[in-house]
């Protein structure tokens, strides 16, 4: 029997809260990714030129920041489980601002290392995993469409971040660019994260309309219809589920980070011209958003395992296209890889939720993501070595890792439908210290 939709009188305040949380988190995540993960691509050379070292050294500092974020992730997740996402995400904005301000003031390699160390702490407490955990803390197992909603908005982080950083660089210099991003964290991202609800709705369900008009705006609308009850957590999965998920995310994370650093070089090695390779790289963002819309509209009624399997198979298919067609396969390669990478972002949040439930979600996400972040910090260097030695044939390495990721999914099964939990009154969020 189909459960009737809640009457408007039953949801007087939840609709604005859900829509507001998705919109605020999506915009704050866009700023966070643009000012951290996508920063070195524009600023590495001018920083290295002024302070006096080779540009790869700055990428080494960025890898160090990724290592710090990996180690900080489990702690940030536990704090979100205990105190909610609002204080942790707000604290991350302070850390981002401090790290970027130190970067703007740095005159030595040691100063830059300290700045990127703070940025690593901020990334561990303020990027997708923390945002997903904040949503699950608020909306429990019915957070899948909210997670998709924020990734639709933040999918344009590079589209916004790279041109804006370039504009800052041209008019303010690299130091002014860092200072400008620091200021945006304080005057824009911090108030956005402060808009998150202070209390957790103990049992809610997000109902999504059949159609998804308007892209990211439609996603925000789609997560707004909240009922007063939600399915209970599934029974505990088999013990091997956690290690299999960790290995899955590690393999896919390596491929994602390696392609982010080397995709134009890989396509050029495959026979594409420099201009075609750059055009292909520009298609990654739209392909990611298109795949997320597909997940929101078509795959949302299926288990996240389906999205995960699609995400693991698109890159190997793209590799075959590139190896068979050469330079002519550059654009299809970018579209296929981008689509799989877009789904991967959502799967990282929704698959553990579906298999384990919402209890302890934040800490679990931190531990599941730890090996992926550790290996991902080495991915640009390791794949660069493979590309230098094997040329375009290095794509077999990334394709094989996706194949191993697909094998990790084969033993996993979607849990049976869970019974509906009775409604419970909201519990006030306990005050607690932010991440220091």
VOGU-3710 file (C-alpha; in Angstrom, 3 decimals, decimal comma):
1> xxxxxxxxxx> 0,000/0,000/0,000  1,333/3,442/-0,897  1,765/5,723/2,054  -0,264/8,937/1,614  1,634/12,159/1,266  1,820/14,251/4,421  -0,694/17,056/4,696  0,750/20,567/4,703  -0,333/20,997/8,301  1,981/18,126/9,291
11> xxxxxxxxxx> 5,135/19,765/7,958  4,963/23,443/8,880  8,682/24,032/9,358  10,518/21,082/7,862  10,199/22,089/4,194  12,174/25,353/4,473  14,721/23,590/6,682  15,433/20,842/4,126  15,557/23,174/1,167  17,641/25,673/3,069
21> xxxxxxxxxx> 20,100/23,018/4,260  20,683/21,716/0,736  21,040/25,156/-0,811  23,297/26,468/1,963  25,513/23,375/2,012  25,727/23,251/-1,778  26,902/26,867/-2,026  29,294/26,523/0,924  30,748/23,335/-0,591  31,273/25,098/-3,913
31> xxxxxxxxxx> 33,337/27,756/-2,169  35,242/25,224/-0,053  36,281/23,076/-3,046  37,107/26,100/-5,211  39,409/27,617/-2,578  41,285/24,409/-1,691  41,266/21,431/-4,071  41,193/23,592/-7,211  43,553/26,314/-5,963  47,032/24,907/-6,860
41> xxxxxxxxxx> 46,197/24,518/-10,561  46,096/28,321/-10,891  48,411/29,558/-8,138  51,226/26,963/-8,043  53,421/28,664/-10,645  53,170/32,281/-9,401  53,733/31,199/-5,797  56,744/29,080/-6,738  58,180/31,848/-8,928  58,071/34,482/-6,172
51> xxxxxxxxxx> 59,206/32,391/-3,214  61,821/30,514/-5,221  61,159/26,793/-5,681  59,913/24,448/-8,400  56,103/24,224/-8,916  56,057/20,460/-8,129  57,105/21,366/-4,584  53,816/23,158/-4,030  51,936/20,110/-5,293  53,918/18,089/-2,753
61> xxxxxxxxxx> 52,627/20,440/-0,038  49,127/19,924/-1,422  49,630/16,145/-1,154  50,659/16,694/2,451  47,424/18,600/3,029  45,491/15,630/1,628  47,285/13,357/4,105  46,350/15,674/6,977  42,735/15,717/5,779  42,714/11,907/5,718
71> xxxxxxxxxx> 43,844/11,747/9,339  41,408/14,482/10,405  38,394/12,865/8,723  37,508/10,276/11,400  37,707/12,863/14,192  35,524/15,295/12,243  33,003/12,507/11,626  32,821/11,615/15,328  32,272/15,262/16,236  29,439/15,525/13,714
81> xxxxxxxxxx> 27,851/12,348/15,105  28,016/13,846/18,579  27,301/17,552/18,034  25,826/17,843/14,536  27,339/19,243/11,359  26,749/22,932/12,003  29,575/23,640/14,490  32,095/21,433/12,662  31,439/22,985/9,256  31,531/26,485/10,735
91> xxxxxxxxxx> 34,866/25,677/12,377  36,186/24,454/9,021  35,489/27,886/7,548  37,659/29,414/10,248  40,425/26,935/9,465  40,137/27,606/5,732  40,337/31,357/6,348  43,358/30,964/8,655  45,189/28,697/6,209  44,552/30,993/3,247
101> xxxxxxxxxx> 45,561/34,064/5,274  48,832/32,373/6,288  49,409/31,466/2,641  48,960/35,097/1,656  51,556/36,134/4,272  54,071/33,330/3,607  57,601/34,218/2,460  59,214/30,808/2,856  58,603/27,144/2,216  58,080/26,600/5,948
111> xxxxxxxxxx> 55,327/29,213/6,030  53,587/27,595/3,090  53,884/24,177/4,738  52,145/25,509/7,860  49,428/27,101/5,731  48,753/23,871/3,828  48,738/21,962/7,117  45,833/24,139/8,305  44,181/23,714/4,921  44,409/19,949/5,385
121> xxxxxxxxxx> 42,578/20,167/8,704  39,936/22,356/7,067  39,510/19,934/4,149  39,100/17,012/6,542  36,333/18,847/8,412  34,725/20,841/5,625  34,425/18,964/2,315  31,911/16,399/1,042  32,257/13,708/3,718  31,534/16,229/6,463
131> xxxxxxxxxx> 28,621/17,731/4,524  27,137/14,265/3,900  27,469/13,412/7,589  25,745/16,693/8,500  22,781/15,811/6,275  22,530/12,272/7,673  22,643/13,696/11,217  19,637/15,834/10,260  17,585/13,545/8,019  18,731/10,001/8,729
141> xxxxxxxxxx> 18,418/7,312/6,065  16,272/9,546/3,869  19,243/11,775/2,986  20,008/10,313/-0,444  18,339/13,040/-2,511  19,714/15,777/-0,259  23,224/14,401/-0,818  22,589/14,399/-4,563  21,294/17,958/-4,320  24,447/19,420/-2,800
151> xxxxxxxxxx> 26,676/17,557/-5,275  24,636/19,029/-8,138  25,319/22,531/-6,852  28,956/21,970/-5,868  29,615/20,101/-9,132  30,350/23,527/-10,594  33,171/24,268/-8,109  35,893/24,124/-10,761  33,702/26,038/-13,219  33,386/28,833/-10,659
161> xxxxxxxxxx> 36,706/28,465/-8,877  39,242/28,461/-11,680  37,966/31,623/-13,435  37,486/33,449/-10,123  40,974/32,554/-8,897  42,372/33,676/-12,258  40,496/36,980/-11,921  41,852/37,491/-8,397  45,362/36,661/-9,632  45,214/39,187/-12,471
171> xxxxxxxxxx> 43,931/42,058/-10,327  45,258/41,281/-6,822  48,259/38,999/-7,318  48,482/35,529/-5,770  48,657/36,896/-2,220  45,542/38,963/-2,807  43,824/35,929/-4,314  44,468/33,900/-1,155  43,303/36,785/1,029  40,147/37,180/-1,072
181> xxxxxxxxxx> 39,254/33,501/-0,686  39,915/33,774/3,076  37,510/36,699/3,267  34,844/34,811/1,294  34,994/31,982/3,824  34,252/34,432/6,632  31,612/36,611/4,973  29,867/34,033/2,779  30,595/30,368/3,585  30,491/30,780/7,380
191> xxxxxxxxxx> 27,001/32,359/7,392  25,791/29,701/4,934  26,913/26,864/7,205  25,438/28,751/10,166  22,015/28,421/8,466  21,979/24,672/9,100  19,336/23,606/11,652  20,503/23,539/15,247  18,454/20,470/16,107  18,190/17,027/14,601
201> xxxxxxxxxx> 14,884/15,826/13,244  14,994/12,353/14,764  12,809/10,701/12,129  12,086/12,333/8,782  11,611/11,214/5,230  12,385/13,188/2,107  9,894/12,674/-0,702  11,133/13,551/-4,208  8,864/14,391/-7,150  8,940/12,199/-10,233
211> xxxxxxxxxx> 10,400/14,873/-12,481  13,466/16,970/-11,801  13,016/20,319/-13,548  15,693/22,938/-13,428  18,830/20,929/-12,626  20,328/21,896/-9,274  17,361/24,125/-8,469  15,067/21,171/-9,032  17,235/19,106/-6,722  16,819/21,683/-3,971
221> xxxxxxxxxx> 13,061/21,676/-4,502  12,999/17,870/-4,556  14,405/17,480/-1,076  11,918/19,851/0,464  8,909/17,591/1,043  9,601/16,040/4,440  7,289/13,689/6,297  7,289/12,830/9,967  8,497/9,243/9,805  11,433/7,395/8,225
231> xxxxxxxxxx> 12,570/3,809/7,740  14,589/2,307/10,528  18,222/1,327/10,036  18,841/-2,017/8,276  20,201/-5,070/10,093  24,002/-5,174/10,413  25,652/-6,225/7,124  28,253/-9,020/6,882  31,626/-8,219/8,516  33,414/-7,982/5,151
241> xxxxxxxxxx> 31,207/-5,084/4,014  33,327/-2,378/5,630  36,687/-3,546/4,192  35,104/-4,039/0,762  33,726/-0,496/0,783  37,064/0,915/1,925  38,852/-0,907/-0,923  36,170/0,207/-3,397  36,545/3,873/-2,457  40,346/3,592/-2,444
251> xxxxxxxxxx> 40,487/2,232/-5,994  37,992/4,735/-7,368  39,568/7,590/-5,417  42,979/6,821/-6,919  41,528/6,951/-10,433  39,595/10,161/-9,754  42,619/11,997/-8,325  44,996/10,675/-10,998  42,695/11,811/-13,809  42,197/15,226/-12,194
261> xxxxxxxxxx> 45,972/15,742/-12,348  46,850/14,022/-15,630  43,804/13,848/-17,912  45,055/16,426/-20,484  48,473/14,738/-20,556  46,925/11,289/-20,952  44,722/12,428/-23,839  47,667/14,167/-25,513  49,680/10,962/-25,198  46,742/9,170/-26,852
271> xxxxxxxxxx> 46,957/11,385/-29,934  44,732/14,360/-29,089  45,977/17,859/-29,766  46,567/20,208/-26,853  43,419/22,208/-27,666  41,264/19,074/-27,921  42,706/17,744/-24,654  41,848/21,016/-22,899  38,351/20,974/-24,405  37,885/17,415/-23,170
281> xxxxxxxxxx> 38,969/18,473/-19,703  36,364/21,233/-19,734  33,658/18,620/-20,368  34,357/16,762/-17,111  32,286/19,140/-14,962  29,147/19,107/-17,157  29,399/15,311/-17,488  29,539/14,955/-13,698  26,464/17,141/-13,232  24,574/15,292/-15,992
291> xxxxxxxxxx> 25,270/11,954/-14,284  24,109/13,348/-10,953  20,858/14,477/-12,566  20,480/10,937/-13,906  20,952/9,588/-10,390  18,457/12,072/-9,028  15,812/11,357/-11,647  16,200/7,752/-12,875  18,403/5,855/-10,432  16,947/7,323/-7,236
301> xxxxxxxxxx> 14,402/4,496/-7,015  17,105/1,853/-7,315  19,624/0,710/-4,732  22,824/2,799/-4,565  24,585/-0,439/-5,546  23,304/0,156/-9,097  24,855/3,630/-9,221  28,065/2,217/-7,749  28,335/-0,448/-10,460  27,777/2,121/-13,179
311> xxxxxxxxxx> 30,419/4,363/-11,608  33,013/1,558/-11,684  32,368/0,568/-15,319  32,365/3,915/-17,105  36,121/4,546/-16,815  37,170/1,126/-18,224  34,744/1,707/-21,106  36,285/5,136/-21,636  39,768/3,573/-21,639  38,778/1,126/-24,404
321> xxxxxxxxxx> 37,353/3,997/-26,476  40,576/6,004/-26,106  42,850/3,078/-26,961  40,773/2,102/-30,021  40,059/5,572/-31,425  43,189/7,413/-30,340  42,856/11,204/-30,392  39,306/10,943/-31,766  38,299/9,232/-28,524  39,360/12,135/-26,286
331> xxxxxxxxxx> 35,925/13,747/-25,972  34,016/10,464/-25,401  36,671/9,494/-22,842  36,118/12,725/-20,918  32,327/12,380/-21,002  32,357/8,750/-19,817  34,971/9,303/-17,127  33,235/12,486/-15,925  29,884/10,710/-15,687  31,346/7,909/-13,588
341> xxxxxxxxxx> 33,192/10,367/-11,383  29,987/12,332/-10,820  28,189/9,201/-9,669  31,139/8,231/-7,452  30,749/11,400/-5,399  27,149/10,489/-4,579  27,901/6,790/-4,017  30,496/7,690/-1,394  27,688/9,202/0,655  24,693/7,010/-0,169
351> xxxxxxxxxx> 26,095/3,471/-0,336  27,380/3,321/3,286  24,079/4,878/4,380  22,079/2,180/2,595  24,199/-0,716/3,879  24,886/0,404/7,461  22,190/2,950/8,238  22,535/6,352/9,862  23,869/5,375/13,302  27,535/6,395/13,612
361> xxxxxxxxxx> 27,541/7,576/10,009  30,024/10,433/10,425  32,745/8,397/12,134  32,214/5,513/9,709  32,614/7,840/6,733  35,861/9,112/8,187  37,310/5,624/8,539  36,021/4,397/5,162  37,538/7,432/3,462  40,874/7,277/5,291
371> xxxxxxxxxx> 42,671/4,781/2,966  41,175/6,474/-0,108  42,578/9,829/0,949  45,957/8,362/1,848  46,305/6,588/-1,498  44,738/9,514/-3,356  47,455/11,846/-2,084  50,003/9,671/-3,920  47,916/9,178/-7,064  49,227/12,178/-9,064
381> xxxxxxxxxx> 52,828/11,076/-8,505  52,291/7,346/-9,122  50,154/7,775/-12,234  52,596/10,396/-13,482  55,374/7,804/-13,326  53,200/5,315/-15,212  52,308/7,908/-17,849  55,953/8,863/-18,352  56,966/5,212/-18,800  54,036/3,707/-20,702
391> xxxxxxxxxx> 52,368/6,663/-22,384  48,668/6,216/-23,132  48,937/2,534/-22,139  49,008/3,789/-18,518  45,221/3,961/-18,807  45,235/0,181/-18,345  46,361/0,812/-14,756  43,377/3,032/-13,962  41,008/0,698/-15,826  42,283/-2,291/-13,830
401> xxxxxxxxxx> 41,711/-0,434/-10,557  38,121/0,249/-11,588  37,763/-3,440/-12,432  38,929/-4,328/-8,936  36,436/-1,826/-7,541  33,640/-3,521/-9,495  34,721/-6,879/-8,054  34,355/-5,402/-4,546  30,682/-4,750/-5,285  29,825/-8,290/-6,374
411> xxxxxxxxxx> 29,459/-9,786/-2,840  27,376/-6,840/-1,591  23,609/-7,061/-1,476  21,041/-4,363/-0,846  19,384/-4,756/2,568  15,677/-5,656/2,677  13,203/-2,792/3,044  13,283/-1,585/6,622  10,129/-1,047/8,698  8,988/2,472/9,356
421> xxxxxxxxxx> 10,024/3,900/12,681  7,420/5,764/14,729  7,753/9,540/14,742  9,785/11,085/17,526  9,979/14,686/18,682  13,070/16,658/17,675  15,854/16,559/20,189  17,858/19,730/20,779  21,410/19,503/19,625  23,836/19,320/22,519
431> xxxxxx> 26,373/22,143/22,552  29,924/21,063/22,096  33,352/22,312/21,069  34,083/22,924/17,399  37,046/21,331/15,670  40,193/23,063/16,760
//
